[in-house]
Amino acid sequence: MHAPTLTLPPVGLGTMGIDDPDVVATALEVGYRHLDTAQIYDNESVVGEGLARSDRPREELTVATKVWADSLEPDAVRETTAESLERLGLETVDLLYVHRPIETYEPERTLPAFDELRKKGTIDHVGLSNFSVAELKAAREILESPIAAHQVEYHPLFQPTELLEHAREHDYQLVAYSPLAAGRLEEVDAVVAVAQKHDTSPEAVSLAWLCAKDNLVTIPKASSRAHLEANLAALELDLDAEDRERIDGIEREVEIFPE
């Protein structure tokens, strides 16, 4: 297996709903190196201000944003990406995603616009988000750029294993959003039992379970220093095979963000 074209840290910061630049600056201070935002979150300028308040070297960071579904025609891709960069205060963005393959998404028109941005150096890597396996296959046939990452909802109550298998097969990373299941982990007996076994929180268990999977990284949202630090510390939790299999075997399915 070849190495992915882009290697992301195991735990990054999801910023949906974050409206305080100090949260972003604090995240960088405590060790985060991957920041994920999107045009639809309406907080790229907040992330940009957080970056400006940090003395962390730019080359150490991966900054990702996403083009929303109403702006996926070629001209709109170019225009809105330029606007995103201005809000972020950056000359280039490391990773630019197609946020969802709906509305104005037309593979034959949208994806070459992303390739063009990469050739110009406006973006370093092309990502996709919320695609099905069939949509991923179609995109791979059109894109000249490799798929650098695919971002999807992934947590103990929603496990799209076929998408993880596709990421492994094609040597890119799956980025798991909503890894804490929007606060529902306390309701999941298997997760609670593993947490009790290790004298830790269900949230730490979910993050450790995700990060133990090959080709998978995650981007939990956190706003306080304590939660930011706790999410990074979850990497130190070593789940055994029985723990992981217990969570893998959960049969309930709850999708927090259906299309």
Secondary structure, 3 states (H helix, E strand, C coil): CCCCCCCCCCECEECCCCCCHHHHHHHHHHCCCEEECCHHHCCHHHHHHHHHHCCCCHHHCEEEEEECHHHCCHHHHHHHHHHHHHHHCCCCEEEEEECCCCCCCCHHHHHHHHHHHHHHCCEEEEEEECCCHHHHHHHHHHCCCCEEEEEEECECCECCHHHHHHHHHCCCEEEEECCCHHHCHHHCHHHHHHHHHHCCCHHHHHHHHHHCCCCEEECCCCCCHHHHHHHHHHHHCCCCHHHHHHHHCCCCCCCCCCC
